[in-house]
Amino acid sequence: MDQIVPILIAVVLIAIAWKVLKGIVKTVALVAILAAVAIWVFGGMAA
């Protein structure tokens, strides 16, 4: 259940970034969001 929350937050952030940002800024933001969620989800399992 703890892994669903960051994924839902990521989906919301990605949707906002997709609508608001453009070009390379959008790409960087999307990569940063996905990286943060991956660290949160997979880093939490290692701890």
Order of alpha helices (4+ residues) and beta strands (2+ residues): alpha-alpha
